[in-house]
Amino acid sequence: MDTLSVIKSPVQKEFDTFVSLFSAALSHPDGLLNEVLSHIRQRGGKRMRPLLTLLMAANYGTVNDATQHAAIGLELLHTASLVHDDVVDESDQRRGQASVNASFDNKVAVLTGDFILSTALLHVAHTHNDHIIRTLAELGRTLSNGELLQLNNFEDDGLNEQAYYDIIRAKTASLFEACAQLGALSVGASQDDVEAARAFGEKVGLIFQIRDDIFDYYDASEIGKPTGNDMMEGKLTLPVLHVLRQHPDNEMLAIAKKVKEGTVNSQEVSTLVRYTKEKGGIEYAEKVMKEMHNEACRFIEIHVKRSDISTSLTTFLDFIIQRKK
């Protein structure tokens, strides 16, 4: 059995239902909107976030309609944020496919993102659970704030590791956090169990983003995106922040400043990437991930009683930390 099949195994039937319902949610009878939504549906993806919602619900009870609507609402909100982010970042690709703004235009992308966001709100309303509705609304605010934090961080000359964590908590970890939290909420889990699920989801999200950031230090043929792409976009991530703090070098600090200013060139980025790797930046980031992995495993040991869900969540964690792209 392959890795994804192991992860899905305890909730395979419920996951198949989710995929069908999510596809229906991303459909519309009108011409242009249907064309754009069809374009987005083609991206597919592994749907790791809704899987986390379903698994957490199954851990604390039985997946129900509220679980499905919460999972759909979360994935729609995530989808809308990606459509809007591509406009903000002027990206022309998303998961190897032309972005909505590149295939159509910015106006169509923004309006389609708004439509998807409104559809997300409709689905969480169907849960008839005020806590779930408030959590999704707060998540939307957090994701937007994360983007603004990152934009503001470009203008800050400081090499602040705490600012990095604030950004990835808001931009990435908050979504995994909400997925786990809403899964528990949807089946009436206790407040303590909901909080434990939330903390587990946050760790998963932090691991996911740090792993994603590590990819930026390797060749495109290995991970599917240009080496140093984050730096070219003005982002300094955990490996380089650690190295610049532990092994400050005037030349490297000057390049880092140019990264933040958006004036760096590809040769300078290659120099900073090489320095980061030589000084142990990757090993440090992997050590941080391992510590978070161990904390997440403790949740499974304490809070997961079903062996199939324990195997699934352990495999989920291993997949997140070991993925190659």
Residue pairs with C-beta under 8 A, 6 or more apart in sequence:
1 9
3 315
3 318
3 319
4 46
4 319
6 311
6 312
6 315
7 51
7 55
7 312
7 315
7 316
7 319
8 15
8 51
8 312
9 308
9 311
9 312
10 55
10 58
10 306
10 308
10 309
10 312
11 51
11 54
11 55
11 58
11 63
11 312
14 54
14 58
14 63
14 67
14 68
15 47
15 50
15 51
15 54
17 68
18 47
18 50
18 54
18 68
18 71
18 72
19 47
21 68
21 72
22 47
22 50
22 71
22 72
22 75
22 76
23 41
25 72
25 76
25 119
25 123
26 37
26 40
26 41
26 76
26 79
26 116
26 119
27 34
27 37
27 38
27 41
28 34
28 37
28 115
32 108
33 112
33 115
36 100
36 104
36 108
36 112
37 112
37 116
39 97
39 100
39 103
40 79
40 83
40 100
40 112
40 116
42 97
43 94
43 95
43 97
45 95
47 75
48 316
48 319
48 320
49 74
49 75
49 78
49 175
49 176
49 179
50 71
50 72
50 74
50 75
50 179
51 316
52 176
52 179
52 180
52 183
52 201
52 204
52 316
53 67
53 70
53 71
53 74
53 179
53 180
53 182
53 183
53 186
54 63
54 67
54 71
54 183
55 183
55 309
55 312
55 313
55 316
56 179
56 180
56 181
56 183
56 184
56 197
56 201
57 63
57 64
57 67
57 183
57 184
57 186
57 187
58 306
58 309
59 183
59 184
59 197
59 303
59 304
59 305
59 306
59 309
59 313
60 183
60 184
60 187
60 188
60 189
60 193
60 197
61 187
61 188
61 189
62 187
63 186
63 187
64 186
64 187
65 126
65 127
66 126
66 127
66 128
66 129
66 132
66 186
66 187
67 183
67 186
67 187
69 123
69 124
69 126
69 127
70 123
70 124
70 127
70 129
70 132
70 136
70 182
70 183
70 185
70 186
71 179
71 182
71 183
72 120
72 123
73 120
73 121
73 123
73 124
73 127
73 136
74 120
74 136
74 139
74 175
74 178
74 179
74 182
76 116
76 117
76 119
76 120
76 123
77 117
77 120
77 136
77 139
77 140
77 143
78 175
79 116
80 113
80 114
80 116
80 117
80 120
81 113
81 140
81 143
81 144
82 94
83 99
83 100
83 101
83 109
83 110
83 112
83 113
83 116
84 109
84 110
84 113
85 91
85 147
86 94
86 99
86 100
86 101
86 102
86 109
87 101
87 106
87 109
87 110
87 113
88 147
89 233
90 101
91 99
91 101
91 102
92 98
92 99
92 101
92 102
93 99
93 102
94 100
96 224
99 109
100 108
100 109
100 112
100 113
101 108
101 109
104 112
117 140
120 136
121 136
121 137
124 132
124 133
124 136
125 133
127 133
127 186
129 185
129 186
131 185
132 182
132 185
132 186
135 178
135 181
135 182
135 185
136 178
136 182
139 174
139 175
139 178
142 170
142 174
143 170
143 171
143 174
143 175
145 170
146 167
146 168
146 169
146 170
146 171
146 172
146 174
147 171
149 163
149 166
149 167
149 170
149 171
150 167
150 171
150 235
153 160
153 163
153 167
153 260
154 234
154 260
154 261
154 262
155 260
156 163
156 260
157 257
157 260
159 236
159 241
159 244
159 245
159 253
159 256
160 241
161 238
161 241
161 242
161 245
164 236
164 237
164 238
164 241
165 206
168 205
168 206
168 209
168 210
168 213
169 202
169 205
169 206
171 209
172 205
172 206
172 208
172 209
172 212
173 201
173 202
173 203
173 204
173 205
173 206
173 208
173 209
174 202
174 205
175 205
176 201
176 202
176 204
176 205
176 208
177 198
177 199
177 201
177 202
177 205
178 198
178 201
179 201
180 197
180 198
180 200
180 201
180 204
181 194
181 197
181 198
181 201
183 197
184 193
184 194
184 197
184 198
185 194
189 197
193 303
196 299
196 302
196 303
197 303
199 299
200 296
200 299
200 300
200 303
203 292
203 293
203 295
203 296
203 299
204 296
204 316
204 317
204 320
206 292
207 289
207 292
207 293
207 296
207 317
207 320
207 321
208 320
210 238
210 285
210 288
210 289
210 292
211 289
211 320
211 321
211 323
213 230
213 237
213 238
213 239
213 285
214 239
214 282
214 285
214 286
215 223
215 225
215 325
216 225
216 227
216 228
216 229
216 230
216 231
216 237
216 273
217 227
217 228
217 239
217 273
217 276
217 277
217 281
217 282
218 227
219 227
220 226
220 227
222 324
223 324
223 325
224 325
226 232
227 269
227 270
227 273
228 266
228 269
228 270
228 272
228 273
230 236
230 237
231 240
231 259
231 264
231 269
231 272
231 273
232 264
232 266
232 269
234 259
234 260
234 261
234 262
235 259
236 244
236 256
236 259
236 260
238 281
238 284
238 285
238 288
239 276
239 277
239 281
239 282
239 284
239 285
240 256
240 272
240 273
240 276
240 281
242 281
242 284
242 285
243 252
243 275
243 276
243 279
243 280
243 281
243 284
244 252
244 253
244 256
246 279
247 279
249 275
251 271
252 271
252 272
252 275
255 264
255 268
255 269
255 271
255 272
256 272
258 264
258 268
259 269
259 272
276 282
289 321
290 321
293 317
293 321
296 317
297 314
297 317
300 310
300 313
300 314
300 317
304 310
304 313
